[in-house]
Amino acid sequence: MKTFVPKNDEQNWIVVDAANVPLGRLATVVASRIRGKHRPDFTPNMIQGDFVIVLNAEKVVLTGGKLDGKVYTRYSGYQGGLKTETARQALAKHPDRVIEHAVYGMLPKGRQGRAMHSRLKVYAGERHPHVAQNPQKLEISNTAHTKAEVK
């Protein structure tokens, strides 16, 4: 009996509207799509996921007190070079990075995770330059147990 090895010949493009969707809920659905966990032939050691385009990044919702309580830090490498900003400041300056950071934390660490991260395209507004790929729309419901449906 031969071992089944899935092929990575199918590359779909998905569009997700982030308006009024909680950040964590959006990030879990997007990370699952990028990894390819929605496919019946999912294999953890292969990149089989879809390309995901996230629109309206500035309209994503952070619940509770996370707008002022969640802090993003980065270190420049120099003495006294620890920089911090709250989620409210980050959404005002560069809302695309907030979603990228949340999704990147849910992807595998290492070479494959970095390759999967390149399949994520996040835009602050309604427009995107990937119209030629004919992306399908992915609806994310805002209920407690979410089901993502491609339409």
Disulfide bonds with the S-S distance in Angstrom:
none
